[in-house]
Amino acid sequence: MRQGEIWVHNRKAGMLIENDEGYLFQYDKAYLALKNATPVSLTFPLQEAPFTSDNLFPFFDGLIPEGWLLDIAEKNWKLNPRDRMGLLLTTCRDCIGNISIIENE
């Protein structure tokens, strides 16, 4: 099982988990309690119930670099291009925009 903390505007918003059944994203209760909490994306409205999927959610998959940036990441960190969760956890610590993903070991 691998997991990453999802941060929005430098606040921990939730947790993304990869397990044998697929993927799960759930907001932190403390984050949901904030009066100015914003959703991670339009596809993840603020709610207590977890979101589940057999595949990596398209929003998170879209954060992974493409093209020459992905080539550099694969070569420098010896990453498997088919390991989408591994790519996400390694390359999205400091994404463009307000989202950061920090591997929770």
N, C-alpha and C positions, 0 to 999 in steps of 0.2 A: 504494500500500500504506500502510495506517495501522496503528499499533500503540500499545498502552497497557500500561504496567507494572501488574501486579496486586499490591497490597500487602495483607497480612494481619497484623493487630496490629503495624503499623509495620515490617514486614519484607517485602522484595520476594520474592513467592512465585512469580511467573511472568510470562508475556507473552501478551497477547491480540493476535492479528494478523488484520487484514482484508486479503484479497488477491483476485485475480481468480477464484480457485477457491472462495472462501467465507471461513470463519473457522477459526482455529486457536488453541487455548490449550495452553501447555506450561509445566510447572513448571520453575523454576530448579533446577539440580543442587545448588547450595549450599543452597537451601531444603530440598530433599528430604533432605539430609545432616543437618539439624538433628534432634536426638532428640525435640524437642517440636513438630515441624512439624504443623500442622493443615490439613486440606483446605480449599480455598476454599469448597466446598459438598459436600453428599453426592453430587451429580451429577458431581463431579470428585475421585474418590479419588486419593490420592497415588500417582503413577506417573511413570516416565520418558517413556513414550510420549506423543505429543501427542494431544489431543482435536481432532477436526475436525467441521465442520458446514457445510451450505450456507447456513444462516441464523444470525443472532446467537443464541448459546446462550440458552435461556430464563432461566437464572440471571442472566446479565449484563443481559438485556433487562428483567428484573424490578427492577433497581436504578435504572432511569431514572424520574425523577419523573413523576407523573400529575396530571391535573386542572389546578387553578389554578396549581400550582407549575410544571408543564410549560408552561402558557400564558405565565407570567412569563419563563421561560428562553428560550422561542422568541422572544418580543418583545424582550427585553433584549439577547440575543446574536445575534438574527436567524438562528435555526437552522431548518433544514428538519425538520418533524416526521416525515418519512419516512426521514430519515438516522439510523438507530438508533445506529450506531457514533459518529457525530458528537455525538449527544445524550449518549451514554455518556461519551465522552472529555471533554465540556465540563461536564457536570453532576455527575459522580460522583467528582470529586477528593476530596471529603470527604463520603462517604455516611454514612447512619445505620448503625451497627454497626461491624464490624471490617474492612471492605473499603474500600480506596481504589483509584482508577484514575488513573494519571498518564500523560498523553499522552507518547509517546516520539517526538520529532520528528526 
